[in-house]
Amino acid sequence: MKQKEIIWKEISILNCSANAYPSGKPYKKQMLQGKVFPTTKEQAIAFVSMGCLLGILNSEDVKVVEKVFNKHGLKGEYNMYAASNMLNS
C-alpha cells in the first residue's frame, strides 16, 4: 500500500525504526537490528551490503522514509504488520 492509503489508529511523534545517524557516528549494530534508515552514501552502501531491512514502522517512520524517497523521486510500498498499528516497508 502507498503512504496515502494507510489508515493509522494513532499518530506517533517519535520514530521507531527509521532513525538517522550523522556521518561518522557508530551505526552498524543498530542498522543490523533494523533501527537505522541510511541517510548518507556510506550508510546506504553498508545497508545494502549487510543485507539490512528496516524493522516495523510507525507513522513518524513513514514520514521520514517518504521525505528521503521523495527527494530522489521514489515512493515507498508498505505492508500491514499483523493487526497492529505498525508497517513493514
N, C-alpha and C positions, 0 to 999 in steps of 0.2 A: 504494500500500500504506500501511497505517497504521503508527504507531510500533511497536506490539506485534508486527507481522508481520515486522519486519526482523530478519534473522539476520546479525549482524556477524562478520566474520572476525577483527577486532581492535577493541578499545575504545580510543578516543582520550582523551587527557587535556587536549588543547588544541584550541580552536576553529580551524576552517579558514576558514569564510565568515561565520558568524553572530557577528560581533564587535560589541560595544556601545560606542558613543561617547557620553560625557557631553554634556549640553546645553551648547552654546557652543563645543565643540571642532570644528575643521575635519574634515569627514567626506565631503563630496560627491564628491571624486575616488575615494576608496576605495569609496563606495557605487556609483558607476558601474562599478567593477571587480567588483562582486558580493561585496564583503567586509565589508559593514556590514548588520546587522539593525536596522531602525529601532525605537527604544525610546521616543522622545518624539513628541508630536504634530507638531512641526516636521519631524522626520526622516521620519515617515510620509508627510506631505504631499509632501516632496521626493522620497521613494522612488517614490511613485505618479506624480507629475507628470513626473519624469525618465524614467519607463518602466524602472526598475531591476528586476533579478532577482537573487536570491541565486545565488552560484556553487555549486560542488559542496559537499555537506555531509558531515561525518563524524559519528560517534556523539555527540560533545560538542555539535556544532552542533544536532543534532536535539533534544537535551535543552533547550538554550537556547530554541529556537523553540517547542517544546511548552510550556515553562513560561510564556512570554508568551501563547501562544494559549489555554492553559487558563484563564488569568486573565480572558480575555474570552469564555470559553465556546466557543472554536473548536478544531478538530482539524486537523492537517496531513495532507496527502496527499503521498506521496513516490514517486519512480520510481528504479529502479536505474540507475546510470550505467555503461554498458559492462559489463565483467566485474570491475570494481574494487570496492573497499570504500567507494565514495562514492555519494551520492544527489543527486537534484535535487528541489527542493520544487515 
